Amino acid sequence: MDPTLDASTLVLNILLYVLLPLWVVAGGVDWFCHRATNIESTAGLREALVHAIMGVQVGIPILLGLLFEVNVLVLILCILAFIAHELVAHYDVKYAQDLREISIWEVHAHSYLATLPFFILLLIIVRRWETFVDFITLNWAGGMALEWRQESLGMNGNFAVSYMAIMLVFGVLPYLLEIYRCWKWERDNGVSTLPWGNAA
């Protein structure tokens, strides 16, 4: 690594090569814990859908940060998504704790999944301090439109594509399979954990 890298680049490298990969790893550990406790026959499809909602709540800000310039609009969306994620995460644990075992490994995974978005958001603010100042002073003019990112990401410049592919394989597909397993179990057993009625 170049010892002359400025602080902004070092923060970016921490985001790209430490925090974002850790989020995928923690999500994978969480998924294995769900599978080990037979989520399909315990907390069921309702919890699986809650997990998907939380994945979207974190995934959208990550994609926005990878693909677009972090302006006031992107920062607002990231903050709102973070708040929504915290609320849904609280509901998730409250709903599941009496229906299936939450192991120490899952507790550890949750600690990462809950705190990583916060630290990612903080480091984005550090890198885009002027944008944050514009946000809190309501100086939003010119910063409320999506603009494609001009700054290249990663050592080879195509980090966004690589990360999205990894996130699809190791982050999205396992949770889609979880939803399918839960839906199939409830369909085959004629039960439903959904609040609006019986599963088809």
JOBELZI-V493487 format. One record per backbone hydrogen bond with DSSP energy under -1.0 kcal/mol. CO is the residue of the C=O (numbers start at 0). NH is the residue of the N-H. E is the energy in kcal/mol with one decimal. If there is no record, write none. Layout:
CO_NH_E ; CO_NH_E
//
This chain:
1_4_-1.5 ; 5_9_-2.1 ; 6_10_-2.5 ; 7_11_-2.1 ; 8_12_-2.4 ; 9_13_-2.1 ; 10_14_-2.2 ; 11_15_-2.7 ; 12_16_-2.9 ; 13_17_-1.5 ; 13_18_-2.3 ; 14_19_-2.2 ; 17_21_-1.9 ; 18_22_-1.8 ; 19_23_-1.4 ; 20_24_-2.3 ; 21_25_-3.0 ; 22_26_-2.1 ; 23_27_-2.0 ; 24_28_-2.4 ; 25_29_-2.4 ; 26_30_-2.1 ; 27_31_-2.2 ; 28_32_-2.0 ; 29_33_-2.1 ; 30_34_-2.3 ; 31_35_-2.4 ; 32_36_-1.4 ; 33_38_-1.6 ; 34_37_-1.5 ; 37_40_-1.4 ; 38_43_-3.3 ; 43_47_-1.8 ; 44_48_-2.5 ; 45_49_-1.9 ; 46_50_-2.4 ; 47_51_-1.7 ; 48_52_-2.3 ; 49_53_-2.3 ; 50_54_-2.2 ; 51_55_-2.2 ; 52_56_-2.3 ; 53_57_-1.5 ; 54_58_-3.0 ; 55_59_-2.5 ; 57_61_-1.7 ; 58_62_-2.6 ; 59_63_-2.6 ; 60_64_-2.5 ; 61_65_-2.0 ; 62_66_-2.3 ; 63_67_-2.5 ; 66_148_-2.8 ; 68_70_-1.5 ; 70_74_-2.5 ; 71_75_-2.6 ; 72_76_-2.4 ; 73_77_-2.3 ; 74_78_-2.4 ; 75_79_-2.7 ; 76_80_-2.3 ; 77_81_-2.2 ; 78_82_-2.3 ; 79_83_-2.5 ; 80_84_-2.5 ; 81_85_-2.1 ; 82_86_-1.9 ; 83_87_-2.4 ; 84_88_-2.6 ; 85_89_-1.8 ; 86_90_-1.8 ; 87_91_-2.6 ; 88_92_-2.0 ; 89_93_-2.2 ; 90_94_-2.7 ; 91_95_-2.4 ; 92_96_-2.2 ; 95_98_-1.8 ; 95_99_-1.9 ; 102_106_-2.2 ; 103_107_-2.2 ; 104_108_-2.3 ; 105_109_-2.7 ; 106_110_-2.0 ; 107_111_-1.7 ; 108_112_-2.8 ; 109_113_-2.2 ; 110_114_-1.6 ; 111_115_-2.9 ; 114_118_-2.3 ; 115_119_-2.8 ; 116_120_-2.4 ; 117_121_-2.3 ; 118_122_-2.4 ; 119_123_-2.1 ; 120_124_-2.1 ; 121_125_-2.2 ; 122_126_-2.2 ; 123_127_-1.9 ; 127_131_-2.0 ; 128_132_-2.6 ; 129_133_-2.3 ; 130_134_-2.1 ; 131_135_-2.5 ; 132_136_-1.8 ; 133_138_-2.4 ; 134_137_-1.1 ; 137_139_-1.5 ; 139_142_-2.2 ; 142_72_-2.7 ; 146_68_-3.1 ; 152_158_-1.7 ; 157_161_-1.8 ; 158_162_-3.2 ; 159_163_-2.4 ; 160_164_-2.0 ; 161_165_-2.2 ; 162_166_-3.1 ; 163_167_-2.1 ; 164_168_-2.0 ; 165_169_-3.0 ; 166_170_-1.9 ; 166_171_-2.0 ; 167_172_-2.5 ; 171_175_-1.9 ; 172_176_-2.3 ; 173_177_-1.8 ; 174_178_-2.1 ; 175_179_-2.2 ; 176_180_-2.8 ; 177_181_-2.3 ; 178_182_-2.7 ; 179_183_-2.8 ; 180_184_-2.3 ; 181_185_-2.3 ; 182_186_-2.4 ; 183_187_-2.8 ; 184_188_-1.8 ; 185_190_-1.8 ; 193_196_-1.1
//
